[in-house]
Amino acid sequence: MRVLGAPSTRASASRFGLPSAVFAEHLLDVRAYGWVMRHDYLGETWSLTDRVRGKKERQLAIELELHGVREAIVEGHRRFRALNTLHGVAHELALAWMQLHKDLLASLHLVRGQDD
């Protein structure tokens, strides 16, 4: 789940080279343990539960310290977050432009229709 964000069953199955039906059964099993959650607001997607995410973050922190790379990873993540924020802004601007373009085309159609 962490590698793909909030992936679909199909995307997760593909990532690990498993048939979707087999992976779906695994997801249902780990959901029963309280390790993952299903979300339907973006289509069918899955994510780690807060409890499991916290545990995995603590494990990762130990590993990063052990290998002496924590500072480099934290800095890389800081830079990623800044770029990710810009991506979000660009996405919102693109959506606004598409709506404006759609509204403009509809207005032009109405104006042309009045001339007939």
N, C-alpha and C positions, 0 to 999 in steps of 0.2 A: 504494500500500500504506500509506503513512504517513497518508493522510487518513482511512482507514477502519479502522486498527488491523490486525487479521488477518482480512481479509474472504474470503468465498467468491468463486469465479470469477463467479458470477451477480451478487453485490453489486458487485464491481469493474466488471463489464461495464455494469451499469446506471448506475453513477456516471459513466462516461465515454461513455454512449450508444452502446455497441457490442453487437452480438449476442454471446451467451455463447460460442458456438462459436468465433467470431473471437478473442475475448479469451483463451479457453483456449489457442489456438494461440500467441498472443503470450506468455502465461505460460510455456508449454513452451520457447519460444525463449529467453526471458531466464533461465529456470532453467538451460538448457544453458550460458549464459555465467557462471553462478554468481552472479546478481544477486538471485534470490528462492529461497525454500524453500517446499515444500508440507508442511503438517501435517495429520494426520488425527485427532488426539485431540479436536478440537472439531467434528468433521465436517471437510469439506474446506476448509481455510483456507490463506492464503499470507502470507508476510512477507518483508521484505528480509533478505539475509544480513548477518552482522556486518560484513563488509568494506564492503559498499555502504552500510549504515547509518552507519558511521563516516565514510565519504566525504561523505555527504549532510549529516551533522551539522557537519562542518568547513565545507562550503559555506554552510550556514545561518548559522553563527557569523560568517563573513566578511560576509554580506549584512546581518545584524543590526547589526554594527559600522558598516558602510558607511552605513546609514541612521540610526544613532544611537538605535536602539530596543532594544538588547540588554537593558539593565537592566529596562525595562518588561516585556519578554517573559519574562525570568527570574522576575520577581516574579509575573506571571500564572501561569506554570507552577508555581511553588511553591504558590500558592493552589489551583490545580487539583489538584495531587497530594494536598493535605490533604483536599479534598472527595472525591477519588477513593478515598482510604483509607476515609473514612466510608461511602462507597457500598459498598465491599467488606465492611465490618463489618456494615452493614445487610443485605446479601445473605446473609451467613453466618447472621445472626440469623433471617432469614426462612426459610432452609432448615431451621434447627434447629426453629423453630416448626412448620413443616409436618410434620416428622418426629414431633415430640411430639404434634401433633394426630392424626396417623395412628395412632400407638401408643395414644393415649387412646381413640380410636374402636374400635380392635381390642380393647382391654381391656374396654370397655363391652359390646361385642358378646359377648365370652366370658362376662361376668358375667350378662348377660341370658339367654344360652343355658343357663346352669346352673339358672336359675329355672324353666325349662319342664319 
